[in-house]
Amino acid sequence: MSVHRHAPLPERPAIGSLVVVEAVVRRTRELLEQAGARNPPHEGLLWWLGRQVGADTLVAACHFPPCLSGPQFVETDEAAAGAASRAAHARRLGIVAQVHSHPGVDTRHSDGDDAMVFMPYEGMFSLVVGNYGRDGLLPDEGAGLHQFQDRHWVLVRQREPALIVVEAELVP
């Protein structure tokens, strides 16, 4: 299945990197797969919580808001975004990225995805995972990494990883 796109989706390198704790990646995949395991399967949506450090975005936690969803859509509302923002701020974090699933392997933003991300800001990331969350969360596994640049969403394409997963224990 291909996403609905009329507007062009430019491809550019990321500004900064998206650095995510491995436990957040694992929990994100679990939650997206749960939404996809419904009958019929549903798209899922999460927000990643963290901080901006210079041009980089550091992700420490995720939040699974209440959503209205179905086989080819997922949406939430301003009240859920407000609750997530308050929970993040209580921990000195903010909503720094959105993650959602698509039914097929096309992990580009749809026109609707471009318009429905709550309060996008310059440098914000959005990650789209294929096959209702069953596909990998990394761009080299098929996920679509997007970034808000110059007031528009772009598909991130570059040689070096823009999404970096940090293990809980680093061994030299």
PyMOL commands that set and color helices and strands:
alter all, ss='L'
color gray80, all
select helices_A, chain A and resi 22-36+78-89+111-116+131-133+139-141
alter helices_A, ss='H'
color red, helices_A
select strands_A, chain A and resi 11-12+18-21+45-53+56-63+68-70+73-75+94-101+125-129+144-149+152-156+163-166
alter strands_A, ss='S'
color yellow, strands_A
deselect
rebuild
show_as cartoon
